[in-house]
Amino acid sequence: MTAPFLIIGAGQAGLKAAETLRHAGYDGDLVLIGDEPQLPYQRPPLSKAYLKGEMDDERLLLRPQAYFDTASIEVRAGTCAVRIDPAAHRVELADGSRLAYRRLLLATGTRARQLPIAGADRAGVLTLRTIADIAPIRAALDAVEDVAIIGGGYIGMEFAAVAADFGRRVTVIEARPRVLERSVAPQISAWFEALHRARGVRLALGTGVARILGDPAATGVELADGTIIPAGLVLVAVGAEPVTGLAAGAGLAVDDGIAVDACCRTAAPDIYAAGDCASFPSARYGRRLRLESVQNAVDQARAAAAAMVGDAVAYDPVPWFWSDQYDAKLQIAGLSTGYDRTEIDGDPDSGSFALAYYAGDRLLAVDAVNAPRAHMLARRTLAADAPASGPASLARAG
C-alpha cells in the first residue's frame, strides 16, 4: 500500500497545499493534520469582523466538511504531531500512533509571542492568535471598561480599533517611538496614530512595561517610568514566532523558520515547508525571507504542492499585506527594507493617499491608504520590476 501525502498544519497554507495537490491530479491518499479542533479557518477576521460578531463560525471556515468529503481529503482535527522520523518516513502523533508518509509538508504556522514579565500569567492577560482566544477576549470586553494593549503592531492596532468601537478606554503601549515602526514609514505611522487618537485611544510610545498589576486578575500595567495604566483586560500583541520544534527535533535546519530552498524543499528527502513557519531564499531581495501573510501562505503552499508532485518552480514573490483599522484599509505591496527616500502623493487629510519607498531610483514598496487601485498598480509594477514612474501615477490610480 502506498503511503499518503501528509500535511501537518491545517491553516491557510496546509489547506491550500491540499487543494493544489488535488487540482494537480494527485489522487492518492491525502491527510491534513491540525492541532486545533476546527476545520481550517481564516485568521485575519479574528481580530476584526469575527471578534466584533459580524462573522459567524460557518463563514469563518475556509471550506465546509462537504468539500473535504468530495475531495477525499482526510482531516484529522485536534491531532498533534510530536515527532518526525525522516529516515523511516514516519510521523508520531500525541496518542502514540504512527503515520507513514510518501511526502510530508510542514505548514505549522506561528504562535503568539509571550511577554516574559511579572504578572503575565494573571487572569485577563490574553493573546489573539487562534479562534479559541476569541471567547475569553469577548467576555473580558463585556466585563471591563479599561483595556491595555502591549504592542503597537498590526494585531495590537486592529484590536485597539475594535475595543474603541466597543466604547472601552483603550491604551496602546509600544516600546518603539511610533506604532507600526517595523513595517511602515513615519508618515504612515503618524496618520494611523492620529486616526486612533481621534477615536479616543491613548498611545504610550517609546516606553517599556515593568509588570502587570493585580492578583489574581489583572488590574493594570506599570510602565518602565512608573506610570500606571488601569486595565482589566491586557492584550499582549508583541508579535509571533514560527512553530519549528517539530522540524528542529527531526534535525531539519531552522533559520528564522524552517529553512527551505527556493522550491520549498528542506534538506531532508521528501519533506517540504510553507507558510508562516518557513524561511526561503529570495533572489528578488537578496536574502532569506519569512513572511507572515495570507498571500504568502497561499502562494508558497501552491509552490510546495507543485514540488511535491515533481513540478518544482522557484518561489520568489512580491509580498503584499493589508490591515483594517476602523474604516481605514492599509495595503502594502513589496518590502521597504533599505529605502533611502519616500514620496507621497495625494492628501493624507483626505483619507486616501499612497506613499512610495525608493532605494535610489528603484521602487521597493508602496503603502496605499484607502487607495486599492494604487495598491494593485504597485503590485503589477513591482512584479515586472519595471522602472518606476513615481508615486503620482500610483496615487491617481486609487
HELIX and SHEET records of a PDB file:
HELIX    1   1 GLN A   12  HIS A   23  1                                  12    
HELIX    2   2 PRO A   44  SER A   47  5                                   4    
HELIX    3   3 ASP A   57  LEU A   60  1                                   4    
HELIX    4   4 GLN A   65  ALA A   71  1                                   7    
HELIX    5   5 ILE A  131  ASP A  133  5                                   3    
HELIX    6   6 ILE A  134  ALA A  143  1                                  10    
HELIX    7   7 TYR A  154  ASP A  165  1                                  12    
HELIX    8   8 PRO A  186  ALA A  198  1                                  13    
HELIX    9   9 GLY A  245  GLY A  249  1                                   5    
HELIX   10  10 VAL A  294  MET A  308  1                                  15    
HELIX   11  11 PRO A  348  SER A  350  5                                   3    
HELIX   12  12 PRO A  372  ALA A  384  1                                  13    
HELIX   13  13 PRO A  391  ALA A  397  1                                   7    
SHEET    1   A 5 GLU A  74  ARG A  76  0                                        
SHEET    2   A 5 LEU A  30  ILE A  33  1                                        
SHEET    3   A 5 PHE A   5  ILE A   8  1                                        
SHEET    4   A 5 ARG A 103  LEU A 106  1                                        
SHEET    5   A 5 ILE A 271  ALA A 273  1                                        
SHEET    1   B 3 ALA A  81  ASP A  85  0                                        
SHEET    2   B 3 ARG A  90  LEU A  93 -1                                        
SHEET    3   B 3 ARG A  98  ALA A 100 -1                                        
SHEET    1   C 2 THR A 110  ALA A 112  0                                        
SHEET    2   C 2 ALA A 240  PRO A 242 -1                                        
SHEET    1   D 5 VAL A 125  LEU A 126  0                                        
SHEET    2   D 5 LEU A 233  VAL A 236  1                                        
SHEET    3   D 5 ASP A 146  ILE A 150  1                                        
SHEET    4   D 5 ARG A 169  GLU A 174  1                                        
SHEET    5   D 5 ARG A 202  LEU A 205  1                                        
SHEET    1   E 3 VAL A 209  LEU A 213  0                                        
SHEET    2   E 3 GLY A 220  LEU A 223 -1                                        
SHEET    3   E 3 ILE A 228  PRO A 230 -1                                        
SHEET    1   F 3 ILE A 258  ALA A 259  0                                        
SHEET    2   F 3 ALA A 278  SER A 282  1                                        
SHEET    3   F 3 ARG A 287  LEU A 289 -1                                        
SHEET    1   G 5 TRP A 320  GLN A 325  0                                        
SHEET    2   G 5 ALA A 328  GLY A 334 -1                                        
SHEET    3   G 5 ARG A 362  VAL A 369 -1                                        
SHEET    4   G 5 PHE A 353  ALA A 359 -1                                        
SHEET    5   G 5 ARG A 341  ASP A 345 -1                                        
END                                                                             
